[in-house]
Amino acid sequence: MVLEDFYHVTGIQIRFNDADGFGHVNNTIIQEYFDIGRVHYLKDALGGDKLWKDGRHLLIVSNKTDFYKQTMPDDSIHVYTMVSKIGTKSISMVQWLVRDGETQPTATCESVMAGFNKETQTGMVIPEDWREAFNRMEKGRLSQYLIR
């Protein structure tokens, strides 16, 4: 995977209190940056006015983060986000945290999100309109996951 594989980018503002006693951005804060990127991706793909408002939700059921380099308080950073796979009831997401001017991540995150129906409090099949929206965001690379 290379940086050019990502079509969605979210700029991150590093705050004063993101740094810890070691002088770098704390690893728990890095996870918050991935959450920010995830929310922006979902809002841009599905429409910000629809996310969390029609009873259809995505819940994180698995999260794996790897740290490669320190992120420093004066770094200019972006979260690159993609949906890499769509299952029947879940999606897989890959994210990279990258410093401006670099092509390799300081940290990566792989997560799985499951469809959830808030009204019935049960899992749900990923709706076709979401599949199409993710496929559009990913410029057609998810076509095999569309229901035909």
KEVO-13517 format. One record per atom (N, C-alpha, C): residue number from 1; residue in one letter; atom name; x, y, z. Coordinates in pm, whole numbers, plus 50000, padded with zeros to 5 digits. Example, Ala and Ser with C-alpha at 12.3 -4.5 7.8 and 13.67 -1.06 7.14 Angstrom:
REM residues 2
REC; 1; A; N; 51319; 49431; 50780
REC; 1; A; CA; 51230; 49550; 50780
REC; 1; A; C; 51320; 49670; 50780
REC; 2; S; N; 51285; 49775; 50708
REC; 2; S; CA; 51367; 49894; 50714
REC; 2; S; C; 51290; 50003; 50787
***
This chain:
REM residues 148
REC; 1; M; N; 50084; 49883; 50000
REC; 1; M; CA; 50000; 50000; 50000
REC; 1; M; C; 50089; 50124; 50000
REC; 2; V; N; 50047; 50225; 49923
REC; 2; V; CA; 50119; 50351; 49916
REC; 2; V; C; 50021; 50465; 49942
REC; 3; L; N; 50075; 50581; 49970
REC; 3; L; CA; 49992; 50697; 50004
REC; 3; L; C; 49890; 50729; 49896
REC; 4; E; N; 49926; 50708; 49771
REC; 4; E; CA; 49837; 50739; 49660
REC; 4; E; C; 49714; 50648; 49655
REC; 5; D; N; 49712; 50540; 49733
REC; 5; D; CA; 49596; 50451; 49740
REC; 5; D; C; 49481; 50513; 49819
REC; 6; F; N; 49508; 50619; 49892
REC; 6; F; CA; 49406; 50683; 49975
REC; 6; F; C; 49343; 50800; 49900
REC; 7; Y; N; 49210; 50808; 49902
REC; 7; Y; CA; 49139; 50916; 49836
REC; 7; Y; C; 49077; 51015; 49934
REC; 8; H; N; 49085; 50985; 50063
REC; 8; H; CA; 49027; 51076; 50163
REC; 8; H; C; 49134; 51116; 50264
REC; 9; V; N; 49146; 51248; 50286
REC; 9; V; CA; 49247; 51302; 50375
REC; 9; V; C; 49182; 51403; 50470
REC; 10; T; N; 49219; 51394; 50597
REC; 10; T; CA; 49170; 51488; 50699
REC; 10; T; C; 49288; 51552; 50768
REC; 11; G; N; 49293; 51684; 50767
REC; 11; G; CA; 49397; 51755; 50839
REC; 11; G; C; 49370; 51749; 50989
REC; 12; I; N; 49476; 51740; 51066
REC; 12; I; CA; 49465; 51731; 51211
REC; 12; I; C; 49538; 51848; 51275
REC; 13; Q; N; 49471; 51914; 51368
REC; 13; Q; CA; 49534; 52020; 51446
REC; 13; Q; C; 49582; 51959; 51578
REC; 14; I; N; 49712; 51962; 51599
REC; 14; I; CA; 49768; 51911; 51723
REC; 14; I; C; 49751; 52019; 51830
REC; 15; R; N; 49691; 51980; 51941
REC; 15; R; CA; 49665; 52072; 52050
REC; 15; R; C; 49777; 52067; 52154
REC; 16; F; N; 49788; 52172; 52233
REC; 16; F; CA; 49891; 52181; 52336
REC; 16; F; C; 49888; 52061; 52429
REC; 17; N; N; 49768; 52020; 52472
REC; 17; N; CA; 49757; 51912; 52570
REC; 17; N; C; 49767; 51773; 52508
REC; 18; D; N; 49793; 51762; 52377
REC; 18; D; CA; 49812; 51631; 52314
REC; 18; D; C; 49949; 51571; 52347
REC; 19; A; N; 50043; 51656; 52386
REC; 19; A; CA; 50178; 51610; 52419
REC; 19; A; C; 50183; 51558; 52562
REC; 20; D; N; 50265; 51457; 52582
REC; 20; D; CA; 50280; 51401; 52717
REC; 20; D; C; 50416; 51437; 52776
REC; 21; G; N; 50450; 51377; 52886
REC; 21; G; CA; 50575; 51406; 52956
REC; 21; G; C; 50700; 51373; 52878
REC; 22; F; N; 50687; 51290; 52776
REC; 22; F; CA; 50803; 51256; 52691
REC; 22; F; C; 50824; 51358; 52580
REC; 23; G; N; 50731; 51452; 52567
REC; 23; G; CA; 50745; 51558; 52468
REC; 23; G; C; 50692; 51522; 52330
REC; 24; H; N; 50628; 51405; 52317
REC; 24; H; CA; 50566; 51370; 52189
REC; 24; H; C; 50415; 51356; 52209
REC; 25; V; N; 50342; 51344; 52097
REC; 25; V; CA; 50197; 51325; 52106
REC; 25; V; C; 50172; 51186; 52164
REC; 26; N; N; 50091; 51180; 52268
REC; 26; N; CA; 50063; 51055; 52337
REC; 26; N; C; 49990; 50957; 52244
REC; 27; N; N; 50023; 50828; 52257
REC; 27; N; CA; 49964; 50726; 52170
REC; 27; N; C; 49812; 50720; 52181
REC; 28; T; N; 49756; 50749; 52298
REC; 28; T; CA; 49610; 50748; 52309
REC; 28; T; C; 49548; 50861; 52228
REC; 29; I; N; 49619; 50970; 52215
REC; 29; I; CA; 49570; 51084; 52135
REC; 29; I; C; 49575; 51049; 51987
REC; 30; I; N; 49676; 50972; 51946
REC; 30; I; CA; 49684; 50929; 51805
REC; 30; I; C; 49556; 50855; 51768
REC; 31; Q; N; 49503; 50773; 51859
REC; 31; Q; CA; 49378; 50702; 51830
REC; 31; Q; C; 49263; 50801; 51811
REC; 32; E; N; 49263; 50911; 51885
REC; 32; E; CA; 49161; 51014; 51865
REC; 32; E; C; 49173; 51075; 51725
REC; 33; Y; N; 49296; 51091; 51676
REC; 33; Y; CA; 49315; 51144; 51541
REC; 33; Y; C; 49254; 51050; 51438
REC; 34; F; N; 49273; 50919; 51459
REC; 34; F; CA; 49211; 50822; 51367
REC; 34; F; C; 49058; 50831; 51375
REC; 35; D; N; 49004; 50853; 51494
REC; 35; D; CA; 48859; 50870; 51508
REC; 35; D; C; 48811; 50992; 51430
REC; 36; I; N; 48885; 51101; 51437
REC; 36; I; CA; 48849; 51222; 51363
REC; 36; I; C; 48847; 51192; 51213
REC; 37; G; N; 48951; 51124; 51164
REC; 37; G; CA; 48956; 51087; 51023
REC; 37; G; C; 48841; 50997; 50983
REC; 38; R; N; 48807; 50903; 51070
REC; 38; R; CA; 48697; 50808; 51045
REC; 38; R; C; 48565; 50882; 51033
REC; 39; V; N; 48538; 50973; 51125
REC; 39; V; CA; 48412; 51049; 51122
REC; 39; V; C; 48403; 51135; 50997
REC; 40; H; N; 48513; 51202; 50962
REC; 40; H; CA; 48511; 51286; 50841
REC; 40; H; C; 48487; 51201; 50716
REC; 41; Y; N; 48551; 51085; 50710
REC; 41; Y; CA; 48530; 50995; 50597
REC; 41; Y; C; 48383; 50956; 50587
REC; 42; L; N; 48325; 50910; 50698
REC; 42; L; CA; 48186; 50864; 50697
REC; 42; L; C; 48090; 50978; 50662
REC; 43; K; N; 48114; 51096; 50716
REC; 43; K; CA; 48028; 51210; 50684
REC; 43; K; C; 48038; 51246; 50536
REC; 44; D; N; 48160; 51245; 50482
REC; 44; D; CA; 48179; 51279; 50342
REC; 44; D; C; 48121; 51172; 50250
REC; 45; A; N; 48135; 51046; 50288
REC; 45; A; CA; 48084; 50937; 50203
REC; 45; A; C; 47932; 50924; 50212
REC; 46; L; N; 47879; 50927; 50333
REC; 46; L; CA; 47736; 50898; 50354
REC; 46; L; C; 47650; 51023; 50363
REC; 47; G; N; 47711; 51136; 50376
REC; 47; G; CA; 47636; 51260; 50393
REC; 47; G; C; 47624; 51294; 50540
REC; 48; G; N; 47680; 51406; 50579
REC; 48; G; CA; 47682; 51445; 50719
REC; 48; G; C; 47545; 51457; 50781
REC; 49; D; N; 47443; 51489; 50700
REC; 49; D; CA; 47309; 51504; 50755
REC; 49; D; C; 47242; 51370; 50783
REC; 50; K; N; 47298; 51260; 50733
REC; 50; K; CA; 47238; 51128; 50752
REC; 50; K; C; 47306; 51045; 50860
REC; 51; L; N; 47432; 51073; 50884
REC; 51; L; CA; 47509; 50992; 50977
REC; 51; L; C; 47450; 51000; 51117
REC; 52; W; N; 47417; 50886; 51173
REC; 52; W; CA; 47365; 50869; 51309
REC; 52; W; C; 47222; 50920; 51327
REC; 53; K; N; 47152; 50954; 51218
REC; 53; K; CA; 47020; 51014; 51234
REC; 53; K; C; 46905; 50929; 51183
REC; 54; D; N; 46932; 50819; 51116
REC; 54; D; CA; 46821; 50739; 51062
REC; 54; D; C; 46814; 50600; 51124
REC; 55; G; N; 46880; 50581; 51237
REC; 55; G; CA; 46875; 50452; 51305
REC; 55; G; C; 46977; 50351; 51256
REC; 56; R; N; 47044; 50382; 51143
REC; 56; R; CA; 47147; 50293; 51089
REC; 56; R; C; 47283; 50346; 51135
REC; 57; H; N; 47359; 50259; 51196
REC; 57; H; CA; 47487; 50301; 51254
REC; 57; H; C; 47599; 50204; 51216
REC; 58; L; N; 47721; 50250; 51239
REC; 58; L; CA; 47840; 50165; 51233
REC; 58; L; C; 47907; 50173; 51369
REC; 59; L; N; 47940; 50058; 51426
REC; 59; L; CA; 48008; 50051; 51554
REC; 59; L; C; 48144; 49985; 51535
REC; 60; I; N; 48245; 50038; 51599
REC; 60; I; CA; 48378; 49977; 51593
REC; 60; I; C; 48374; 49848; 51675
REC; 61; V; N; 48411; 49737; 51610
REC; 61; V; CA; 48415; 49608; 51680
REC; 61; V; C; 48558; 49554; 51691
REC; 62; S; N; 48650; 49612; 51615
REC; 62; S; CA; 48790; 49571; 51622
REC; 62; S; C; 48877; 49689; 51581
REC; 63; N; N; 48988; 49704; 51650
REC; 63; N; CA; 49078; 49816; 51624
REC; 63; N; C; 49221; 49771; 51650
REC; 64; K; N; 49311; 49794; 51555
REC; 64; K; CA; 49452; 49760; 51572
REC; 64; K; C; 49535; 49880; 51526
REC; 65; T; N; 49616; 49932; 51615
REC; 65; T; CA; 49700; 50047; 51583
REC; 65; T; C; 49846; 50009; 51599
REC; 66; D; N; 49927; 50047; 51500
REC; 66; D; CA; 50072; 50027; 51507
REC; 66; D; C; 50139; 50164; 51501
REC; 67; F; N; 50243; 50180; 51581
REC; 67; F; CA; 50318; 50305; 51589
REC; 67; F; C; 50459; 50282; 51535
REC; 68; Y; N; 50500; 50368; 51440
REC; 68; Y; CA; 50630; 50352; 51375
REC; 68; Y; C; 50729; 50462; 51412
REC; 69; K; N; 50679; 50584; 51425
REC; 69; K; CA; 50763; 50699; 51458
REC; 69; K; C; 50687; 50786; 51556
REC; 70; Q; N; 50761; 50867; 51629
REC; 70; Q; CA; 50695; 50962; 51718
REC; 70; Q; C; 50628; 51072; 51636
REC; 71; T; N; 50515; 51118; 51686
REC; 71; T; CA; 50450; 51237; 51632
REC; 71; T; C; 50478; 51348; 51731
REC; 72; M; N; 50536; 51456; 51681
REC; 72; M; CA; 50578; 51565; 51769
REC; 72; M; C; 50477; 51679; 51764
REC; 73; P; N; 50469; 51758; 51872
REC; 73; P; CA; 50370; 51865; 51880
REC; 73; P; C; 50377; 51968; 51767
REC; 74; D; N; 50495; 51987; 51707
REC; 74; D; CA; 50506; 52086; 51599
REC; 74; D; C; 50493; 52023; 51460
REC; 75; D; N; 50461; 51894; 51453
REC; 75; D; CA; 50440; 51829; 51323
REC; 75; D; C; 50310; 51878; 51259
REC; 76; S; N; 50308; 51882; 51129
REC; 76; S; CA; 50186; 51905; 51052
REC; 76; S; C; 50145; 51769; 50998
REC; 77; I; N; 50027; 51722; 51037
REC; 77; I; CA; 49989; 51584; 51007
REC; 77; I; C; 49849; 51575; 50945
REC; 78; H; N; 49828; 51462; 50877
REC; 78; H; CA; 49699; 51431; 50815
REC; 78; H; C; 49667; 51284; 50836
REC; 79; V; N; 49538; 51254; 50848
REC; 79; V; CA; 49491; 51116; 50853
REC; 79; V; C; 49437; 51080; 50715
REC; 80; Y; N; 49492; 50975; 50658
REC; 80; Y; CA; 49448; 50920; 50530
REC; 80; Y; C; 49360; 50799; 50561
REC; 81; T; N; 49241; 50794; 50501
REC; 81; T; CA; 49143; 50691; 50537
REC; 81; T; C; 49086; 50625; 50412
REC; 82; M; N; 49066; 50493; 50421
REC; 82; M; CA; 48999; 50421; 50312
REC; 82; M; C; 48915; 50308; 50369
REC; 83; V; N; 48808; 50274; 50299
REC; 83; V; CA; 48737; 50149; 50324
REC; 83; V; C; 48802; 50049; 50230
REC; 84; S; N; 48855; 49941; 50287
REC; 84; S; CA; 48929; 49843; 50207
REC; 84; S; C; 48845; 49721; 50171
REC; 85; K; N; 48739; 49697; 50247
REC; 85; K; CA; 48657; 49578; 50224
REC; 85; K; C; 48519; 49601; 50284
REC; 86; I; N; 48419; 49544; 50220
REC; 86; I; CA; 48283; 49547; 50273
REC; 86; I; C; 48233; 49404; 50282
REC; 87; G; N; 48197; 49362; 50402
REC; 87; G; CA; 48138; 49230; 50422
REC; 87; G; C; 47986; 49242; 50421
REC; 88; T; N; 47920; 49137; 50462
REC; 88; T; CA; 47775; 49139; 50468
REC; 88; T; C; 47726; 49238; 50572
REC; 89; K; N; 47787; 49233; 50692
REC; 89; K; CA; 47744; 49318; 50803
REC; 89; K; C; 47855; 49407; 50856
REC; 90; S; N; 47967; 49415; 50786
REC; 90; S; CA; 48078; 49494; 50838
REC; 90; S; C; 48157; 49558; 50725
REC; 91; I; N; 48235; 49658; 50762
REC; 91; I; CA; 48332; 49719; 50670
REC; 91; I; C; 48468; 49717; 50738
REC; 92; S; N; 48572; 49708; 50657
REC; 92; S; CA; 48710; 49718; 50706
REC; 92; S; C; 48767; 49851; 50660
REC; 93; M; N; 48837; 49918; 50751
REC; 93; M; CA; 48891; 50049; 50723
REC; 93; M; C; 49041; 50048; 50753
REC; 94; V; N; 49119; 50116; 50669
REC; 94; V; CA; 49263; 50133; 50689
REC; 94; V; C; 49289; 50283; 50698
REC; 95; Q; N; 49374; 50320; 50794
REC; 95; Q; CA; 49410; 50461; 50810
REC; 95; Q; C; 49559; 50475; 50835
REC; 96; W; N; 49614; 50582; 50782
REC; 96; W; CA; 49753; 50618; 50804
REC; 96; W; C; 49760; 50758; 50861
REC; 97; L; N; 49847; 50781; 50957
REC; 97; L; CA; 49880; 50915; 51005
REC; 97; L; C; 50014; 50951; 50942
REC; 98; V; N; 50017; 51061; 50866
REC; 98; V; CA; 50136; 51095; 50787
REC; 98; V; C; 50172; 51242; 50810
REC; 99; R; N; 50302; 51266; 50829
REC; 99; R; CA; 50353; 51403; 50837
REC; 99; R; C; 50354; 51464; 50697
REC; 100; D; N; 50329; 51594; 50691
REC; 100; D; CA; 50339; 51665; 50563
REC; 100; D; C; 50477; 51646; 50505
REC; 101; G; N; 50482; 51622; 50376
REC; 101; G; CA; 50610; 51606; 50307
REC; 101; G; C; 50666; 51465; 50312
REC; 102; E; N; 50599; 51374; 50386
REC; 102; E; CA; 50646; 51236; 50394
REC; 102; E; C; 50545; 51144; 50326
REC; 103; T; N; 50589; 51024; 50294
REC; 103; T; CA; 50501; 50927; 50229
REC; 103; T; C; 50478; 50802; 50312
REC; 104; Q; N; 50550; 50789; 50422
REC; 104; Q; CA; 50534; 50674; 50510
REC; 104; Q; C; 50464; 50719; 50639
REC; 105; P; N; 50380; 50635; 50695
REC; 105; P; CA; 50304; 50675; 50814
REC; 105; P; C; 50388; 50675; 50941
REC; 106; T; N; 50347; 50761; 51035
REC; 106; T; CA; 50403; 50754; 51170
REC; 106; T; C; 50325; 50651; 51251
REC; 107; A; N; 50199; 50627; 51212
REC; 107; A; CA; 50115; 50526; 51277
REC; 107; A; C; 50010; 50480; 51176
REC; 108; T; N; 49962; 50358; 51195
REC; 108; T; CA; 49855; 50304; 51110
REC; 108; T; C; 49746; 50245; 51199
REC; 109; C; N; 49626; 50238; 51143
REC; 109; C; CA; 49514; 50181; 51216
REC; 109; C; C; 49431; 50097; 51119
REC; 110; E; N; 49400; 49975; 51160
REC; 110; E; CA; 49308; 49889; 51085
REC; 110; E; C; 49190; 49863; 51177
REC; 111; S; N; 49070; 49892; 51128
REC; 111; S; CA; 48952; 49873; 51211
REC; 111; S; C; 48843; 49802; 51132
REC; 112; V; N; 48756; 49738; 51207
REC; 112; V; CA; 48636; 49676; 51151
REC; 112; V; C; 48518; 49742; 51219
REC; 113; M; N; 48422; 49783; 51138
REC; 113; M; CA; 48301; 49845; 51190
REC; 113; M; C; 48182; 49760; 51146
REC; 114; A; N; 48092; 49734; 51240
REC; 114; A; CA; 47974; 49652; 51211
REC; 114; A; C; 47851; 49739; 51198
REC; 115; G; N; 47763; 49700; 51105
REC; 115; G; CA; 47635; 49767; 51091
REC; 115; G; C; 47549; 49739; 51213
REC; 116; F; N; 47475; 49841; 51257
REC; 116; F; CA; 47393; 49826; 51378
REC; 116; F; C; 47264; 49904; 51360
REC; 117; N; N; 47152; 49838; 51391
REC; 117; N; CA; 47020; 49901; 51385
REC; 117; N; C; 46985; 49946; 51526
REC; 118; K; N; 46977; 50077; 51545
REC; 118; K; CA; 46954; 50131; 51679
REC; 118; K; C; 46815; 50095; 51732
REC; 119; E; N; 46715; 50093; 51644
REC; 119; E; CA; 46579; 50062; 51688
REC; 119; E; C; 46566; 49920; 51743
REC; 120; T; N; 46623; 49823; 51672
REC; 120; T; CA; 46610; 49683; 51714
REC; 120; T; C; 46725; 49638; 51803
REC; 121; Q; N; 46830; 49724; 51814
REC; 121; Q; CA; 46949; 49691; 51893
REC; 121; Q; C; 47015; 49561; 51846
REC; 122; T; N; 47018; 49544; 51713
REC; 122; T; CA; 47077; 49425; 51653
REC; 122; T; C; 47168; 49465; 51538
REC; 123; G; N; 47254; 49371; 51498
REC; 123; G; CA; 47338; 49393; 51382
REC; 123; G; C; 47251; 49406; 51258
REC; 124; M; N; 47306; 49470; 51156
REC; 124; M; CA; 47232; 49486; 51031
REC; 124; M; C; 47325; 49466; 50913
REC; 125; V; N; 47268; 49428; 50802
REC; 125; V; CA; 47341; 49416; 50676
REC; 125; V; C; 47380; 49557; 50631
REC; 126; I; N; 47501; 49571; 50578
REC; 126; I; CA; 47545; 49701; 50527
REC; 126; I; C; 47454; 49736; 50408
REC; 127; P; N; 47380; 49847; 50417
REC; 127; P; CA; 47284; 49883; 50312
REC; 127; P; C; 47352; 49908; 50177
REC; 128; E; N; 47279; 49880; 50072
REC; 128; E; CA; 47331; 49899; 49937
REC; 128; E; C; 47368; 50045; 49911
REC; 129; D; N; 47290; 50140; 49962
REC; 129; D; CA; 47325; 50281; 49939
REC; 129; D; C; 47458; 50316; 50006
REC; 130; W; N; 47489; 50254; 50119
REC; 130; W; CA; 47620; 50275; 50182
REC; 130; W; C; 47730; 50212; 50098
REC; 131; R; N; 47706; 50091; 50049
REC; 131; R; CA; 47805; 50024; 49965
REC; 131; R; C; 47839; 50111; 49844
REC; 132; E; N; 47736; 50165; 49781
REC; 132; E; CA; 47756; 50252; 49664
REC; 132; E; C; 47831; 50380; 49703
REC; 133; A; N; 47799; 50437; 49819
REC; 133; A; CA; 47866; 50558; 49864
REC; 133; A; C; 48015; 50532; 49892
REC; 134; F; N; 48046; 50419; 49958
REC; 134; F; CA; 48186; 50385; 49983
REC; 134; F; C; 48259; 50357; 49852
REC; 135; N; N; 48192; 50292; 49759
REC; 135; N; CA; 48252; 50263; 49629
REC; 135; N; C; 48283; 50393; 49554
REC; 136; R; N; 48192; 50490; 49560
REC; 136; R; CA; 48217; 50620; 49497
REC; 136; R; C; 48338; 50687; 49563
REC; 137; M; N; 48342; 50685; 49697
REC; 137; M; CA; 48454; 50747; 49768
REC; 137; M; C; 48586; 50680; 49730
REC; 138; E; N; 48581; 50550; 49707
REC; 138; E; CA; 48701; 50473; 49673
REC; 138; E; C; 48723; 50461; 49522
REC; 139; K; N; 48653; 50543; 49447
REC; 139; K; CA; 48671; 50554; 49301
REC; 139; K; C; 48655; 50420; 49228
REC; 140; G; N; 48558; 50340; 49274
REC; 140; G; CA; 48522; 50216; 49204
REC; 140; G; C; 48596; 50091; 49248
REC; 141; R; N; 48692; 50102; 49339
REC; 141; R; CA; 48770; 49984; 49376
REC; 141; R; C; 48692; 49884; 49461
REC; 142; L; N; 48573; 49922; 49510
REC; 142; L; CA; 48492; 49832; 49593
REC; 142; L; C; 48376; 49770; 49514
REC; 143; S; N; 48381; 49778; 49383
REC; 143; S; CA; 48271; 49730; 49299
REC; 143; S; C; 48233; 49585; 49327
REC; 144; Q; N; 48329; 49500; 49361
REC; 144; Q; CA; 48300; 49359; 49386
REC; 144; Q; C; 48213; 49340; 49509
REC; 145; Y; N; 48201; 49443; 49594
REC; 145; Y; CA; 48122; 49433; 49716
REC; 145; Y; C; 47981; 49489; 49700
REC; 146; L; N; 47946; 49534; 49579
REC; 146; L; CA; 47811; 49582; 49554
REC; 146; L; C; 47719; 49463; 49530
REC; 147; I; N; 47595; 49475; 49573
REC; 147; I; CA; 47497; 49369; 49553
REC; 147; I; C; 47439; 49387; 49413
REC; 148; R; N; 47440; 49283; 49336
REC; 148; R; CA; 47390; 49289; 49197
REC; 148; R; C; 47269; 49201; 49182
***
